Amino acid sequence: MSALGWRRPTTSRRLLVHLRGVVLPDAEVRDLWVRDGVVSFEPVAGAETLCDAGWIVPGLVDAHCHVGVRYGGGYEDRAGAIAQAETERDAGALLLRDAGSPVDTRFIDEHEELPRIIRAGRHIARPRRYIRELGIEVDDERDLPDIVAEQARFGDGWVKIVGDWIDRSVGDLRPLWSDAILKEAIDAAHANGARVTAHVFGEDALPGLINAGIDCIEHGTGLTDDTIEMMVEHGTVLVPTLINIDTFPEIAASAGKFPIYAAHMRDLHARVRRTVANAHDAGVPIFAGTDASASIRHGRIADEIAALSGAGLSEHDALGAASWNARSWLGRPGIEAGAPADFVVYREDPRISPAALTDPQYVVLRGRVVKRRNPVTGHR
């Protein structure tokens, strides 16, 4: 055992494991055991002590990513998608909400050592109004409710609609759908037991989506005081994907043919931290998502937590947005008796130590130690 109270685990198979540390979110010093892949607060004979000091956090959540979409563009094969999932896992993200992907990643569920993925099926958009070949293109918006219902049955309780995108005929962001058809489509998803989320950058698409009963807004850079108030009234959630919004200046720089759109994107970027702070202050539930895909590398959940903290959330709430609160929102337990043993162990308080948050000491997934770091040498 090191001076810091850490042991190097002897194997990555399921173990009888004992840990003692500060357990978040309540920040109580507790002993917990892992047996048969689940958490127990009752002593387990023969358990190996993995650590007797540190911070134990429910498995992190990346609530907006795209497993199977290659960084730089294109799609991954099975090996590439598995590598992305491994990267997320090693960063401590043990639950992923895949907010739209053309790649069916259900084969990842066969791997006990990989994160669980909650899938939203494919993006649903209009022709020439989203990234080519990424989503389902709907020629006639009257078909939207049927397609939403189909994706609701295919996914894991979520559907993803593209709410706005650049309209080249006007040179700026514009909504894709009429308000009436949005109401029909969202009702169709709800009737099939699915929640609906929408990609939205600008301002104009938000009122129709929120009034139609949308469950979540992705990005939300165009939120105003009025639409924030609407979200509070409707209980709508926000996943702001701040590290992706940081690419807006680059997007604007490449949009020379559309100066109005470029200026709009720069303005949305310039005020996004204030926008998120206003939403948080008003009581909009906010969760962490990186938008890892073609323009953002996987494994950056720590960067998104830091960005949320820099946008008005406390360090505790920012971590909760990517851990215990996000797990509850997605219907997954935290560190509870009988729950799957999915947690991350840090040597220091990850709420106040960015270095600790980016380099977990141990990652435990369904009772398996899937990542370990030697506390003395730093080697894994």
Backbone hydrogen bonds, N-H to C=O, Kabsch-Sander energy under -0.5 kcal/mol:
donor,donor_aa,acceptor,acceptor_aa,energy
2,S,6,W,-2.0
5,G,2,S,-1.8
7,R,50,L,-1.8
15,L,367,G,-1.2
17,V,15,L,-0.9
17,V,34,V,-1.7
18,H,48,E,-3.0
19,L,32,L,-2.9
20,R,51,C,-1.5
21,G,30,R,-2.1
22,V,54,G,-3.0
23,V,21,G,-0.7
23,V,28,E,-3.0
24,L,22,V,-0.6
24,L,56,I,-2.5
27,A,23,V,-1.4
28,E,23,V,-1.3
30,R,21,G,-2.7
30,R,28,E,-0.6
32,L,19,L,-2.8
33,W,40,S,-3.2
34,V,17,V,-2.7
35,R,38,V,-2.2
38,V,35,R,-1.8
39,V,339,A,-2.5
40,S,33,W,-2.6
45,A,43,P,-0.5
47,A,44,V,-1.6
48,E,16,L,-3.6
50,L,18,H,-2.8
50,L,48,E,-0.8
51,C,18,H,-0.9
52,D,5,G,-2.1
55,W,346,Y,-2.8
56,I,22,V,-3.0
57,V,55,W,-0.5
57,V,344,V,-3.0
59,G,342,D,-2.2
60,L,92,G,-2.0
61,V,322,A,-2.6
62,D,95,L,-2.0
63,A,61,V,-0.8
63,A,288,A,-2.9
65,C,97,R,-1.7
66,H,292,A,-2.0
69,V,66,H,-1.6
70,R,68,G,-0.6
70,R,74,G,-2.4
72,G,294,A,-3.2
73,G,70,R,-2.4
76,E,68,G,-3.0
81,A,77,D,-2.5
82,I,78,R,-2.5
83,A,79,A,-2.1
84,Q,80,G,-1.9
85,A,81,A,-2.2
86,E,82,I,-2.5
87,T,83,A,-2.1
88,E,84,Q,-2.2
89,R,85,A,-2.5
90,D,86,E,-2.7
91,A,87,T,-1.1
91,A,88,E,-0.6
92,G,89,R,-2.1
93,A,88,E,-2.3
94,L,60,L,-1.8
94,L,92,G,-1.0
95,L,60,L,-1.4
96,L,116,R,-2.6
97,R,62,D,-2.6
98,D,96,L,-0.8
98,D,118,I,-2.3
99,A,65,C,-1.7
99,A,97,R,-1.0
100,G,98,D,-1.7
101,S,121,G,-2.1
104,D,102,P,-0.5
105,T,103,V,-0.9
108,I,105,T,-2.0
109,D,106,R,-1.4
110,E,107,F,-1.4
111,H,108,I,-1.9
112,E,110,E,-0.8
114,L,111,H,-1.7
116,R,94,L,-1.6
118,I,96,L,-3.4
119,R,117,I,-0.7
120,A,98,D,-1.6
124,I,160,K,-1.1
125,A,136,I,-3.0
129,R,126,R,-1.9
134,L,131,I,-1.8
135,G,131,I,-0.7
136,I,123,H,-3.3
138,V,125,A,-2.9
138,V,136,I,-0.5
139,D,137,E,-0.7
141,E,139,D,-0.5
143,D,140,D,-2.6
144,L,141,E,-1.9
147,I,143,D,-2.1
148,V,144,L,-2.9
149,A,145,P,-2.4
150,E,146,D,-2.0
151,Q,147,I,-2.5
152,A,148,V,-2.3
153,R,149,A,-1.7
154,F,150,E,-1.3
155,G,151,Q,-2.5
156,D,119,R,-3.0
157,G,152,A,-0.5
158,W,119,R,-0.7
159,V,195,R,-1.7
160,K,120,A,-0.8
161,I,159,V,-0.5
161,I,197,T,-2.6
162,V,124,I,-2.7
163,G,161,I,-0.8
163,G,199,H,-2.1
164,D,199,H,-1.1
165,W,174,R,-1.6
167,D,172,D,-2.8
168,R,166,I,-0.7
170,V,167,D,-1.6
171,G,167,D,-2.1
172,D,167,D,-1.1
174,R,165,W,-2.1
176,L,163,G,-1.8
182,L,178,S,-1.7
183,K,179,D,-1.9
184,E,180,A,-1.7
185,A,181,I,-2.5
186,I,182,L,-2.8
187,D,183,K,-2.2
188,A,184,E,-2.0
189,A,185,A,-2.0
190,H,186,I,-2.4
191,A,187,D,-2.3
192,N,188,A,-0.9
192,N,189,A,-0.9
193,G,190,H,-1.7
194,A,189,A,-2.5
195,R,157,G,-2.8
197,T,159,V,-2.7
198,A,216,C,-1.1
199,H,161,I,-2.2
200,V,198,A,-0.5
200,V,218,E,-1.8
206,L,203,E,-1.0
209,L,205,A,-1.8
210,I,206,L,-2.8
211,N,207,P,-2.6
212,A,208,G,-1.3
213,G,210,I,-1.5
214,I,209,L,-2.1
215,D,196,V,-1.5
216,C,196,V,-1.3
217,I,237,V,-2.5
218,E,198,A,-3.1
219,H,239,V,-2.8
220,G,200,V,-1.6
220,G,218,E,-1.8
221,T,200,V,-0.7
222,G,202,G,-0.5
223,L,220,G,-1.6
228,I,224,T,-2.6
229,E,225,D,-2.0
230,M,226,D,-1.9
231,M,227,T,-2.2
232,V,228,I,-2.1
233,E,229,E,-2.2
234,H,230,M,-2.1
235,G,231,M,-1.1
236,T,231,M,-2.2
237,V,215,D,-2.2
238,L,285,P,-2.6
239,V,217,I,-2.5
244,N,241,T,-0.9
245,I,241,T,-1.8
246,D,242,L,-1.4
247,T,244,N,-2.3
248,F,245,I,-2.1
251,I,247,T,-2.1
252,A,248,F,-3.0
253,A,249,P,-2.2
254,S,250,E,-1.2
254,S,251,I,-0.6
255,A,252,A,-1.5
258,F,255,A,-1.9
261,Y,171,G,-1.0
262,A,258,F,-2.5
263,A,259,P,-2.4
264,H,260,I,-2.2
265,M,261,Y,-2.6
266,R,262,A,-2.0
267,D,263,A,-2.2
268,L,264,H,-2.6
269,H,265,M,-2.1
270,A,266,R,-2.4
271,R,267,D,-1.5
272,V,269,H,-1.1
275,T,271,R,-2.4
276,V,272,V,-2.7
277,A,273,R,-2.3
278,N,274,R,-2.4
279,A,275,T,-2.1
280,H,276,V,-2.7
281,D,277,A,-2.8
282,A,278,N,-1.8
283,G,279,A,-0.8
283,G,280,H,-1.0
284,V,279,A,-2.5
287,F,238,L,-2.0
288,A,321,A,-2.2
291,D,64,H,-3.8
292,A,64,H,-0.7
293,S,296,I,-1.8
304,E,300,R,-1.6
305,I,301,I,-2.3
306,A,302,A,-2.2
307,A,303,D,-2.1
308,L,304,E,-2.3
309,S,305,I,-2.1
310,G,306,A,-1.8
311,A,308,L,-1.1
312,G,309,S,-1.0
313,L,308,L,-1.9
318,A,314,S,-2.9
319,L,315,E,-1.9
320,G,316,H,-2.3
321,A,317,D,-2.1
322,A,319,L,-1.4
323,S,320,G,-1.5
325,N,320,G,-1.1
326,A,320,G,-1.5
327,R,323,S,-2.8
328,S,324,W,-1.9
329,W,325,N,-2.3
330,L,326,A,-1.9
331,G,328,S,-1.3
332,R,327,R,-3.6
336,E,334,G,-1.2
338,G,39,V,-3.1
339,A,336,E,-2.2
341,A,37,G,-2.7
342,D,340,P,-2.1
343,F,341,A,-0.6
343,F,364,V,-2.2
344,V,57,V,-2.9
345,V,362,Y,-2.8
346,Y,55,W,-2.8
352,I,349,D,-1.3
353,S,349,D,-1.1
357,L,353,S,-2.1
358,T,354,P,-1.7
359,D,356,A,-1.2
361,Q,345,V,-2.3
362,Y,345,V,-1.6
363,V,371,K,-2.1
364,V,343,F,-2.9
365,L,363,V,-0.5
365,L,368,R,-2.8
367,G,341,A,-2.0
368,R,365,L,-1.9
369,V,13,R,-0.6
370,V,363,V,-2.1
370,V,368,R,-1.2
371,K,363,V,-1.2
373,R,361,Q,-1.7
374,N,379,H,-3.5
378,G,374,N,-2.3
